[in-house]
């Protein structure tokens, strides 16, 4: 049974904090991506094989994500809790690493080290906030929380890439790096504003609780569901290359299309977040999966190459695929026991990311057999439909049943 720790601390303004956190994260991550891309290729002039090796090394904190985040579940820091202290530590390390990066103009171990530290901080801050939102969010607000989180990140990403490229031309990369670092630092500090429930022995993980989680049918059904359904995540990954390689547009137009897609994602996520709280987790996933199928079909019209259509195409694609992310994230949040909330949520996220990779491989395999648009339809639509067959076998949040349960509890208290 899920504990009720959220009743101690929940405040209606917590979603506002989460929105700010993820909007800053979207800006920081897209800005860092632009910065590293420019530096490895244009400033350091590294050859392609070296760039691949460097990126593999830079991403090392993400390979260790579950181990890093387990610290947040297992080891509270005194009376300060097990979430907020790690976000505060991340803020301090963010400020130091980006301060050093702003003064580096030559490739070397120091530059690599500072990027790795910044990504380590991102993993720690992001995972800690995931765990904290699981600790403090009531069931009827989980959709709202994930809607503002994913929507905020999309909005931040839409602004971050373009803004970073613009301000770097005006003020230089040294000052731009400081701005990116300030966004990352503020991101971590904003999460500290959410109050944690009191830490008790019962709310910390142990071997018995881990075994109990491993025996739950919903956990394994959730893993299978996410593994199948998140293949549509491949659309976001191939969107840029699709525009460049198949539609032959220039990089400036591609940048605008990616930003507009993120704007559409923001709109779709905000709407689905609140809507999922009203209709329940299962229905939200049914609807979101069908909208995602619409996003897959949309690629069939990619041959209409007028710039007006491309911009509309980008926004509509975001609106159609964004809700699926929110519905799935709500399910992930619901299935993550608070005792190991951060770790379990990261496991679900890793499975989802792997699923998107499977989607990319399926498209790559089918493409030589047919044209590119049909390949996407053949690869992703069947899986997006089949995953719906798993949902009826899972016990998920339903508003009517939740209200009945609450009324029964009130009667017992009376």
N, C-alpha and C positions, 0 to 999 in steps of 0.2 A: 504493500500500500504506500502511495506517495505521501511523504511527510508534508506538513502544513507550515513550513518555515516562512513562507511568503506572507502569512497572516500577521507576522510580527512587524514587518517592515514596509510592505507595499505602499507606494504613493502614486497618485495619478500622473505625476510629472516624470516618472522614471522613463517612459518611452521617449520623452523629449531628450533626455540625456543620451539614450541609446542612439537616437537619430544623429545627434551632434557627433558622438563618438565615431559612428560609421561614415558619416559624411567627411570627417577629417581623415579617416582611414582611406577612403576612396581617393581623396586628393593626394594624400601622402604616397600611396602605392602607385598611382598613375604617374605622379611626378618623379618618383624614384625610378620607375621603369624608363621614362624618357631620359632622365639623367644618365643612368648606367648605359643605355643604348648609345647615346651620343659619345660618352667617354670611351667605351671600349672600341668603338668603330672609328670615330673621327678625331678624338684627342689623343688616345693611346695608339691608334692605328694597329690594333692587334689583328693577326690573320684569323680567318674564319674558324680553323681548328682550335686555335687558342681561345677564341671567344666562347666556343662551346664548352671547353674545359673550365674556363673561368665561371661561366654561369652555373655549371654543375656544382662547383665549389661554393659559390655564393648562396645557393639554395639549400645548403646543408642543414640549417636550422629547421627547415620545413620537413626534412626527412626524419628528424628527431622529435617532431611536434608532440606526439602522444606522451613520450617520456618527459618532455619539458612541462607539459600541462598537468601531468600526474602530480607534479610537485604542488600545484595549486590546490588539487583535491586533498592531498594527504597531509601537507605540512603547513598549518596556520602559523603565523608569526605573532606569538604572544597574544595579547588582547586585541590586536589590530585586525585579526581575521585571516582568511586564507585566499582572498581575492584582491582586495584593495592594496595591500602592501606590495604585491607583485606588479600591479599597474603603476604604483608610485616609483618602484625601482626601475621599471622600464622607462618611465619619463626621464629619470636622471640619466640613464645610459643613452637614451635617444639624444638628449641635449649634448652630451659629451661626444658621441660618435659623429653627429652631424657638424658639430663645431670643428672637429679635426678634419672631416671631409672637405669642409669649405676652403681649407688652406692647401689641399693636395692637388697638384697638377701633373704629377708623374705616376706612372703605373708601378705598383710594388706591393709588398706584403702588407704595408700599413693601410693602403687603400682597400685591399681585399678584406682585411681584418675589420675595418670600420663598417663596411657594408654588411658583413656577416653579423656583427654585433647589432646593427640596426634591425636586421631581419629576425634575429633572436628575440629582440625586444618586441617586435610585432607579434611573433608567435606567443610570447608570454602574455602580453597585454590583451590580445584578441581572445586567447583561450581562457584567460581569467574572467573576462567580461562575459563570455559564453556561459561559464559556470555560474557567475553571479546572477545573470538573468534567469537561469534555471532555478536558482535559490529563491528569487524574490518575485517571480511572476505567477499570478493565479491562472488556472486553466483557461478562463474566459478572456484572457488578455494575451495569450501566447501568439496568436495570429497578429495582433496589433504590434507586439514587440518585434516579431520577425519581419513584418512589413516595413516598419520604420527603419530597421537595421539594414535590410537588403536594399531598400529604396534609398536610404541615405548614402550607402556605399556607392550605388549607381550614380546618384547625383554628384557626389564628390569626384568620382572617376570622370564624369562628363566634363566637369570644370577643370580638373587637375591637369590633364594632359595638355590641353590647349593653353591654359594659364601658364604652366611651366615653360612651354616653348616660347610664349610671348615675353614673359618677364626675363628669361635668360638672354634674349636679344637686347633688352633695354639695360639690364643691370649686371649682366655677366653671370657665369655659373657659380662663382663663389657666394654671391648674395642669394642666388636662387636656391642653392643647397641649404642655406640658413633658413629660408622660408619653408622649404620642405621639412626640415628638422623641427621648426616651430610647430607646424601642423601635427607632426608625429607626437611631439611632447604634449601638446594640448589634448590630443586624442587620449593619451594614457591618463592624464590628469582629470579629464572629464568623467571617466569611468569611476573615479574615486568618490564622486558625489553621491553614488547610490549606496545606501546603507546596507550592511550585511546582517543577516540573521545571527543570533548568538551561536557561537561554536560550542557544541556539546559532543561528548564521546559518541553518542548515537548517530550524529550527523557526519562522522568521519568514516572513510572506507576501511574495511578489514577483509580478511580472506573469506569469511562466511558470507558477507554481502556480495562480494565478487562472484562467488559460486551461485548465489541466488539469482543474480542478474543473468548469468550464463545459462540458467535453466529456464528463463522466461521465453515462452513461445513468441510473444510479440517482438522481442529483440531480434530473433532470427528471421521472422517474417519481415520485419522492418529492414534488415540488412538486404534480404533478397529483393524486396520492393525497390529500395533505393538503387541497388545495383542495376536493376533493369530500367527503371524510369529515368535515371539521370543521364542516360545516353544522349538525350536532347541537349545537354550541356555542350556537346560538340559544336552546336550552331554558333555559340558565342566565340569559340576558339577559331573557327574557320571563316568567320564573317569578314575580317579584314583581308586575308588572302583571297577569299572568294571575289571580293570587289576588285582587288588588284590583278589577279591572274585571269579571271574569267570575264570580268566586265571592263578591264583595261582602263580604269580611272586612275587619276594621279593621286599621290600620297596626301595632298591637302584635302581633296574631296573625300578620300578614305577616312582621314582624321575627323572630318565633320560628321560623316556617316556613323562612325563608332561612337562619337559623343552623343549624337541624336538617338542611337540605339540605347545608350545608357539612360538618356532622358526618358525614353519610352519605358524602359525597365523600371525606373523610379515611379512612374505613374501606375504601371501595372501592379507593382509590389505594394504601394500604399493602399490601393483599392482592395486587393486580395487579402491583405493583412487583417483589416477590420471585417471584411466579408466572411473570412474563415471562422472568426469568433462567433458570428451569427448563425452560420449553417453547420458548423462542426468540421472536424478534421477530415473525415472520410469523403463527404460531399465536396469539400474544397479541393481535395486531390483529384477526384473524378473530373471536376470542371477544369481545373488547371491543366490536367493531362490533355484534355480535348482542345483547350486553347493552344497548347504546345504543338499539337498535331496541325493546327492552323498555321503556326509559325513554320513548320516543316513544309507545308504546301506553298507557303509564301515564296520559298526559294524557287519554285517553278516559274515565277514571274520575273526572275532576275534578269531576263534578256531584255526587258524594257529599260533601256539605258538612259532615258532623259534624266537630268540631274534632279528635277522636281520629283520624279518617281523614286529615285534612289533615296532621297531624304525622307520621303513618306514611307518607303520600304523599311528604312532603318528604324523609324519611330514605331511603326506597327509591329515589327519583329520584337522589339523590346517589350511592348505592351502585351503581346501574346505569350512570350516565354518567361517574363518576369514572375507572373503569378505562380507558375509551377515551382520556381525556387522557393517562394514563400510557403506554399502548401507543404512542400517536402521538409523545409526547415522547421515548420511548426510540428510536423510529425516527429522529426529528430529530437526536438526539444521535449516533446511530450514523453518520448520513450527513454529519455536520459534520466536515471535516478539521481536526485540531488547529491547523494553521497559521493558519486563519481561523475557528476554532471559534466564538468569540463572535459574529462577524459573520454566519456562515452560520446559526447557530442563531436569531439574531434575524430573518433573512430568512424562515426557515421559520415562525417565530412570527407574523410580520406577515401572511404568506399565510394562516395558520390564522385569525387574527383577521378578516381580510377575508372568509374563507369563512363564518364565523359571521354576518357582516353579510349575505352572500348568502342564508343561511338565513332571516334575519329578513325580507328582501325577498320571498322566495318565499312565506312564510307570509302576509305582508301582501297579496300578489297573489291568493293562492288563497282567503283568508278570505271575501271578498265573494261567492264562488261557492258556498260551502257553510258549514256551521257551523264554529266555531273548532277543535273537536277533530279533525274530519275533515281540516281544512286542514293541521294539523301532520302527520298521518299521510301525506297525499298529497305534501307538500312534502319531508319529511325521510327517510322510510323508503326510497324508491327510491334516493336518492343514497347512503345508508348501506350499502345492499346492493351497488350498482354498484361502489363503491370497492374492494370485495374482489377484483374481477377484475384489478386492477393488481398486487396483492401477489405473485402467482406469477412475475412478470417481474423481480422485484427480488432482488438478492443481499443477504440479510439474515442476521443472527446466528442460528446453530443450535447448541445446546450439544454435540451429538454431533460435528459437523464441527469445532467449535472444539477439542474434546478430542483428536480425531485429529490436527489440525494441531499442537497442543502436543506430543503424543507424537512426531510426526515431527521437530519441532525439537529435542527432547531427544536423539533418536537421532543426529541430525547432529552435535550437540555432542559426543556420546560418541565 
